[in-house]
Amino acid sequence: MRYEEIQGDIRAGRAARTLPAWAGRVLADAVAGRSPVAAVRHPLGFLCLPVERSGDLGVCLHIWTPEVRPAPSTTSPVHCHSWDLLSFVLYGTVRNVRMDVLEEPGAAPGVAAAESAGQVFEVVSSGDVDELRATGRAVRYRPGPSTTHRTGESYTLPAGVFHSTLIEDGLDAATVALGRQTPGGGDLSLGPLDVPTHRVRRSRSDPGDTVRALRRSAHRIATAHPGPAGVASLPADEPPSSGPYGRRHRSARR
């Protein structure tokens, strides 16, 4: 399935019947080495499987899991996208907290207890490297309205909206995330006032941890979507055959 088909299923209310099985196949192919897609640790705390990149369109599986240690962050969880987001929750509970961001020239002494001070970073990505460019644009920000989305639900976030994403009711969640690039927008993050421009390389997790995470995710999908619309869990003891996470070695005995 590609962007347009997934988008159509979400908008038509068919996603709960089609996306769990599709996501299960994506996970099975990644584990078995039948796919070139490699999971990377995203700075925002999830494991990302970039399934499609086609012009202004993108499709990813986002997996929050205790099996993989989160990548360290140099800024904060508060960010905005340069693309319109449409997501379907495969399992778990996802809460998006929008941020009220106020311009604040210079430092912000005496900020109210509910507010934080920081600067805007422009995130420019090239391959596995993110360059976080300190703009010197100082702001104050505080939590605004939040929305909660559970298994089988979908949600949208327009480009340019500062927010943070929290996982509730446990450590596990996964979404099918669709992005459509918007003209003139930028990927931005809020971070400390005293941090300069710097680069961060996105990394893959330990191969064994990744396989366990993908298997765990497949099991969660199967549990959340039982029946014909669901997907069978991957066998817990089957090693990856090849691809990004290792290679199965044949025994000399036949």
N, C-alpha and C positions, 0 to 999 in steps of 0.2 A: 504494500500500500504506500502511496505517495501523498504529498501534502494535500492536493486537491481532493482526493478520495477520502482521506481522514477528516478533513474539514467538512466535507459534505455529510459524512456519517454523524459527526458531532452535532451539526446544525439540524439534521433531520431526526435526531433522537435515536439513532441506530448504534451509537458508539459502544454501549454496554453489550451489544450482541456481536460486535465485530472486532473491537480493539483489544480485548483481553487475549483472544487467541492469536491475533497478529503479534502482539507484544511478546507472548510466550515463544512464538517462532523466532523472533529477533533474538531473544535471550538464548534459546537453544542453539541457534546458528553461531552466535558469538562464542559460546562455551565450546562447541564442537569444532571450531576452526573453519566453519563453512562461510564465514563473513570476514571481510577485512576491517570491519568496524571495531575499534578499540575503545574501551572505557577509560575516561580520564577523571581525575579528581578535580572537581570544579571548586574555585575559591569560595563559592557560596555554600559549600557544605554537602553537596550531593555528588553522586557518581553519574557521569554523563555519557550516554551512548549516542553519538551523532549519526543518525540513520540516513539523513538526506541533507545535502547542501546543493541547491539548484537556483542560481541567480539570487533573487531577493527572498527566496523561500528556504525554510529549514525545518527539519523534524528531528527531535531528540527524545530519548527516554531519559528522564531524570529519576534517579533512585537514591532515596535517603535510607541509609542502612548502618547498623552498628558494626557490620563486618569490615568496613573500610574506614581508616582513620581520616578525618577531614583534613583537607589541605589548609595550611596556615593562611590567615588573611592579614594583609598589610594595611587595610583600610577599615571598613565596617560592613555589616550586612545590608546597609541601606544603599540602594542603587536604583537606576532606571535604565530601561532598554531603548535602543534605537529602532526597535521593531514592535509591532503589535503582537501580543501574545494570546494564543488560544490554547487552553490546556484541558485535558481530561484526566480525572483522578482514577487511576487503576486500583489503588487501595490506600488506606490511611486517611488522615485528616490534615488538610493543608490550610493554614490561615495566612492571608495576606494583609499586612498592616500598611496602609498608606501613610506617608509622612507629610506633615505640613512643613514646608521649607521656606524660611524667611531670609531675605538678603540681609547681611550684616557686615558692612565694610569694616575691615580690620578685625582685630581680636574682639571677643565678646565677653568682657568681664561682667560678673553679676548675672549670669544667665539663670533664669528660673529653674527650679529643681526638676521640672518635667521636661526641660529642653536640654539639648546638647549643642555644642559648638563644633564646627569643623570647616573643612574646605572641600570644594568640588574637584574631583579628579576625572579627567577624561581618559577612558580606557580604549586603547588602540591595540587590536589583536592582529598578530601575524603568525600563522601556524600555531605552535604550542606556546608562544611568548605573548604575554600581555604587557604593554607599556602603560603605566599609570602616570599620566602627566598632571602634575600639580598645577592648577590654574591660578592659585592665589585668591580665588573667589570665596570669601568667607561667608558662611551661612549659619543660621540657627535652625534646628529642626526638632520636631516633637511628634509623637504618634498621633495619627488622626483616625479616621474610620477604618474598621477591619471587617473582612468577610471570611467566612469559614466554608470550606468545601470538602465534602466527604466522598467515599467510594462511589463511583458511578456518576459523579457530578462533573460539570465542566464550568470553566470560568474564563473571563477575558481580562486583560490588562492592556490599556493603550500605551503606545510609546510615550516616553517623557514623564511618566508618573513615578515619583520616588516612592519606594516601598521596601519592606523586608518580608521574608517568607519564613514562617514558623511551622514546625511539625508538631501536632498535638496527639494526645492519646497514644503515646509510645514513640519509638525511634524509627519506625518503618513507614515509608510512603513511597509512592511512585506515580509519575504523571507522564502522559504523552504530551509533549510540548511542541506547539507549532508557532513559528515566528515568521512574520512578513515584514521585511525591511521598509521603513518609511523614509521618504526623502528629507534630507536636512537634519535628521536627528543624530544623536550621539549616545554612546554607552557611557554612563556616568556613575561614579561611586562617591560616597561621602567618607572622608577620613580625617585624621588628625591635622591640625593646622601646621605642625612643625615637620611633617613628612615631605621630603622632596620628590621630584619625579624619579621613578624607579621601574625596573622590569621584574616580572615574575614569570617563571616557566611553569606551565601546567604539567603535571606529572601523572604517570600511571601508578596505580597502587600495586602492592605486591601481587603477583599473578595468582597465588593461592587465595589471598583475601578476595580478589576480584571474582574468581570462580565461585567461591562460597557466597559472595554477595549476589551474583547473578542467579545462582540456584535458589537462594533464599527468596529472591524477588519472584522467580517463577512459581515457587510454592505459594507465596502470598497471593499472587494473581489467581492461581487455581483455587485457593481457599475462598477468595472474595467473589469469584465468579464460577460457581460449580455448574455442572450440567453441560449441555452442548455448546453454550457460548463461552465456556471456560477453556482452560488449557491444562494438560497434564503436567505435573511437576517433573523437573529433570531428575533422573536417578541420582541419589546423593553420593554414590560411590563411583560414578563414571567420570574418569579424568578427561580433560580436554584433549582432542586428537591432534590439533595443530593450531596455527593461527597465533594471535597475540598472547595467549595465556599458556603456551606450552605445547608439547608434542607427545603423543602417545607412542611408547616404544613397544614393538611387537616382541612377543616371547619367541624363543627359539623353538619351543614345542608347538606343534600344530595339531 
